[in-house]
Amino acid sequence: MASKGMAHPGDLDWQPFPDFKNPLHAQIWKALLKKRDAGGGFGRICNYYGLYLVTVASENSGLEEFPSYFYDPKEHFLFPAFEGNAFSFYKGNRKATPTNAVALVQHILAVDGYDPFVILNSEDIPHTIFAKENPGKSFNEWLLSKGIVITGPILVKMNQRPDLGPYSEYNVFAYRAVGGELLRYEVECRGEYISELRRYLIGEEIGDCQYLY
């Protein structure tokens, strides 16, 4: 049976948003209204290395969406949050270790309003429907039959590139229930430190999927 999986990292202290008694929330809410992206106005907020990361419900073309934004409290500037700038703003430990690679990916996933999470094996993917419809069958074997192998982060040393020199990488897997997406992140390391991040979609409609209508 599936475990709960690895949720967002504990050092991101999420709070309900908005709290209109909080001047910061009022500032961000005003900025959202200017972008016409306040929607129902219910979401969450956390401090992300000096910036504020906020995800708020938004009604767009009849589909419920949860866009995320970064807010710079010094410049009073609101801008979209995505994995690329979340990687740039990340100030956690970038030393090339399995623990740090996982922590980095967990923080990057925090910009996604649909709560994807890092997984270390197939049992971390919620699959109650599969278990109910296929009693006695292994979910892991079903994944293997599709050529999908999920492991924890393992350091892979790569051949030297003429322009960049030798490098290594960790593969970190994540699961997004919306669409049942299985993701693989290549956490590239130069020397002893993490330097780049790339995402690959491995499969869809895997596990207990959710859909937007």
C-alpha positions in Angstrom: 0.0 0.0 0.0 1.1 3.5 -0.7 2.8 5.7 1.9 2.0 9.4 2.3 5.1 10.4 0.4 7.5 13.2 1.1 5.6 16.5 1.4 7.1 20.0 1.3 10.2 20.6 3.4 9.5 21.4 7.1 11.5 24.6 7.0 8.9 26.2 4.8 6.4 27.4 7.4 3.2 27.6 5.4 0.4 29.9 6.8 -3.2 30.5 5.6 -3.5 33.4 3.1 -4.9 36.0 3.3 -5.1 37.3 6.8 -6.2 40.8 6.4 -5.1 41.8 9.9 -1.6 41.2 8.6 -0.2 44.3 6.7 2.1 42.1 4.6 -0.9 40.0 3.5 -2.8 43.2 2.7 0.1 44.4 0.5 0.2 41.1 -1.4 -3.5 40.9 -1.8 -3.6 44.4 -3.3 -0.9 43.4 -5.8 -2.9 40.3 -6.7 -6.0 42.4 -7.3 -4.0 44.5 -9.8 -3.1 41.3 -11.7 -6.7 40.2 -11.5 -5.5 36.9 -10.1 -7.0 37.0 -6.6 -9.8 34.6 -7.4 -11.5 33.2 -4.3 -8.7 34.6 -2.2 -7.9 31.4 -0.3 -4.4 30.0 -0.3 -1.2 29.8 1.7 2.0 31.8 2.1 5.6 31.1 3.4 8.9 32.8 3.7 11.2 31.6 0.9 14.7 32.9 1.7 13.8 36.5 2.1 11.0 36.5 -0.4 7.4 35.4 0.2 5.9 32.5 -1.8 2.2 32.7 -2.0 -0.3 30.3 -3.8 -3.8 31.5 -4.1 -7.0 30.0 -5.7 -7.8 31.6 -9.1 -10.8 31.2 -11.4 -9.6 31.2 -15.0 -11.8 30.1 -17.9 -13.9 28.0 -15.6 -11.0 25.9 -14.4 -9.9 26.1 -10.8 -6.2 27.0 -10.7 -3.6 27.7 -8.0 -0.9 30.0 -9.4 2.0 30.9 -7.3 3.9 34.2 -6.9 7.0 35.5 -5.2 6.7 38.8 -3.4 9.7 41.0 -2.7 8.9 42.9 0.5 11.7 45.4 0.0 10.7 46.4 -3.5 7.0 45.7 -3.0 7.1 43.7 -6.3 5.0 40.7 -7.1 6.0 38.3 -9.9 5.2 34.7 -11.0 6.9 31.8 -9.2 8.2 28.9 -11.3 10.9 26.3 -10.9 13.6 28.3 -12.5 13.5 31.3 -10.2 12.8 29.0 -7.2 16.1 27.3 -8.0 17.9 30.7 -8.3 16.5 32.0 -5.0 17.2 28.8 -3.1 19.8 29.5 -0.4 19.9 26.0 1.2 23.0 23.8 1.3 24.1 23.2 -2.3 26.9 20.8 -1.4 26.6 17.7 -3.6 25.0 15.1 -1.2 21.9 12.9 -1.6 20.1 14.7 1.2 20.8 18.2 -0.2 19.7 17.1 -3.7 16.3 15.9 -2.3 15.9 19.1 -0.2 16.6 21.2 -3.2 13.9 19.4 -5.3 11.4 19.6 -2.4 11.9 23.4 -2.3 11.5 23.7 -6.1 8.3 21.8 -6.0 6.9 24.3 -3.4 6.0 26.7 -6.3 3.5 24.2 -7.6 0.0 24.8 -6.1 -1.0 21.2 -6.6 1.4 19.7 -4.0 3.8 17.4 -5.9 6.3 15.6 -3.6 9.5 13.7 -3.8 9.3 9.9 -3.9 12.1 7.4 -3.1 10.4 4.3 -4.4 7.2 3.1 -6.0 5.4 2.7 -2.7 5.5 6.4 -2.2 3.1 6.9 -5.1 -0.6 6.7 -3.9 -2.1 3.8 -5.6 -5.2 2.7 -3.6 -7.3 2.4 -6.8 -4.7 0.1 -8.4 -4.6 -2.1 -5.3 -8.4 -2.3 -5.2 -8.8 -3.1 -8.9 -5.8 -5.5 -9.0 -5.8 -7.5 -5.8 -2.6 -9.4 -5.2 -0.7 -7.6 -8.0 2.4 -5.6 -7.4 2.3 -1.9 -8.3 6.0 -1.9 -8.6 6.0 -4.7 -11.1 3.4 -2.9 -13.1 5.7 0.1 -13.3 8.6 -2.1 -14.2 6.5 -3.6 -17.1 6.4 0.0 -18.5 10.1 0.5 -18.1 9.8 2.7 -15.1 12.3 2.2 -12.3 12.2 4.5 -9.3 15.2 4.8 -6.9 16.4 7.1 -4.3 19.1 9.7 -5.3 22.3 7.9 -6.5 25.3 9.8 -7.6 26.2 9.2 -11.3 29.6 10.4 -12.5 29.5 11.6 -16.1 32.2 11.8 -18.8 34.0 15.1 -19.2 32.4 17.7 -21.5 34.9 19.6 -23.7 33.3 22.9 -22.8 32.4 22.3 -19.1 34.7 19.6 -17.8 33.7 16.6 -15.6 30.4 16.6 -13.7 28.0 14.4 -11.8 24.3 14.2 -11.1 21.7 12.9 -8.8 18.3 11.7 -10.1 15.4 12.6 -7.8 11.9 11.5 -8.6 8.7 13.3 -7.8 5.0 12.7 -8.1 2.2 15.1 -9.1 -1.3 13.8 -8.4 -2.9 16.2 -10.9 -2.6 14.1 -14.1 -0.8 11.4 -12.2 2.5 12.8 -13.4 5.8 11.0 -12.6 8.7 13.5 -12.8 12.5 12.9 -12.8 14.9 15.8 -11.8 18.5 15.7 -12.8 20.4 17.6 -10.1 23.7 18.4 -11.8 26.8 18.9 -9.7 30.1 20.7 -10.6 32.9 19.7 -8.3 31.4 19.4 -4.8 28.3 21.6 -5.4 24.9 21.5 -7.1 24.9 23.8 -10.1 21.9 23.0 -12.3 18.5 21.4 -12.3 16.5 19.8 -15.2 13.1 18.2 -15.1 11.8 15.3 -17.3 8.2 13.9 -17.5 8.5 10.1 -17.2 4.8 9.2 -17.3 1.2 10.3 -16.9 -2.0 8.8 -15.4 0.1 6.9 -12.8 -1.3 6.1 -9.4 -4.3 7.8 -7.8 -4.8 10.6 -10.4 -6.7 13.9 -10.0 -8.1 15.9 -12.9 -9.2 19.5 -13.4 -12.5 20.1 -15.1 
